[in-house]
């Protein structure tokens, strides 16, 4: 997934199975995430030719983005520069959140979709 220039690591777009592009804001850690519903991706961020590349490692949705800090520490994810990052998209509507997550799973992790 092609990212942004190294000085502008703020927004990335992830594409769903349907071709729809979803805008996500990137964070080095979970401290600034709000207690609102949303879809998130954990990415492996690497600097390649002055551009940040994001390899999607996990996509999910939650009713409370602020709880991701606990998930991150339990999973051993490190969001320091050049390691793993959080990409977050706020969406309080449960149905829209689940549809977006399923669309993204269909592109990045098709085996996660139920038969």
VEXMARGU-226934 format. One line per 3 residues: for each residue x, y, z of C-alpha. Coordinates in nm, 2 decimals, m for minus. Layout:
BEGIN
X,Y,Z  ...
//
This chain:
BEGIN
0.00,0.00,0.00  0.16,0.33,m0.11  0.17,0.58,0.17
0.25,0.95,0.20  0.58,1.14,0.19  0.79,1.09,0.50
0.71,1.43,0.65  0.33,1.39,0.60  0.24,1.07,0.78
m0.12,1.16,0.86  m0.36,1.01,0.61  m0.36,0.68,0.42
m0.63,0.53,0.20  m0.72,0.16,0.23  m0.92,0.00,m0.05
m1.21,m0.25,0.01  m1.30,m0.55,m0.20  m1.57,m0.33,m0.37
m1.30,m0.08,m0.48  m1.42,0.18,m0.23  m1.14,0.38,m0.08
m1.15,0.45,0.30  m0.96,0.74,0.45  m0.77,0.66,0.77
m0.56,0.88,1.00  m0.24,0.73,1.12  m0.10,0.74,1.47
0.22,0.64,1.63  0.03,0.51,1.93  m0.31,0.48,2.08
m0.30,0.77,2.33  m0.49,1.01,2.11  m0.77,0.78,2.01
m1.12,0.89,2.13  m1.38,0.66,2.30  m1.59,0.65,1.98
m1.67,0.37,1.74  m1.45,0.31,1.44  m1.26,0.09,1.21
m0.89,0.05,1.26  m0.59,m0.11,1.08  m0.26,m0.21,1.23
0.01,m0.15,0.97  0.38,m0.22,0.94  0.51,0.11,0.83
0.84,0.12,0.64  1.03,0.42,0.48  1.10,0.33,0.12
1.25,0.60,m0.11  1.13,0.88,0.12  0.77,0.74,0.11
0.60,0.56,0.40  0.47,0.22,0.29  0.20,0.05,0.50
0.16,m0.33,0.50  m0.18,m0.41,0.65  m0.14,m0.66,0.94
m0.48,m0.64,1.09  m0.82,m0.47,1.03  m1.11,m0.47,1.27
m1.38,m0.25,1.42  m1.47,m0.15,1.77  m1.73,0.05,1.96
m1.45,0.22,2.16  m1.13,0.32,1.98  m0.97,0.43,2.32
m0.96,0.06,2.42  m0.70,m0.01,2.15  m0.42,0.07,2.38
m0.49,m0.24,2.59  m0.51,m0.45,2.27  m0.18,m0.31,2.14
0.01,m0.39,2.46  m0.15,m0.74,2.49  m0.06,m0.82,2.12
0.30,m0.69,2.15  0.25,m0.42,1.88  0.50,m0.14,1.89
0.40,0.19,1.72  0.74,0.35,1.72  0.88,0.52,1.41
0.95,0.26,1.14  0.76,m0.02,1.32  0.39,m0.07,1.35
0.12,0.20,1.34  m0.25,0.24,1.39  m0.47,0.37,1.12
m0.81,0.48,1.25  m1.14,0.58,1.09  m1.42,0.70,1.32
m1.77,0.56,1.25  m2.03,0.55,1.53  m2.29,0.37,1.32
m2.25,0.00,1.40  m2.38,m0.12,1.06  m2.17,0.11,0.86
m1.86,0.02,1.07  m1.92,m0.35,1.02  m1.98,m0.31,0.64
m1.66,m0.11,0.61  m1.46,m0.37,0.80  m1.60,m0.65,0.59
m1.53,m0.47,0.27  m1.17,m0.41,0.38  m1.13,m0.78,0.50
m1.25,m0.89,0.15  m0.95,m0.71,0.00  m0.67,m0.76,0.26
m0.79,m1.08,0.43  m1.05,m1.26,0.22  m1.03,m1.57,0.44
m1.18,m1.37,0.73  m1.52,m1.35,0.54  m1.78,m1.61,0.63
m1.89,m1.84,0.36
//
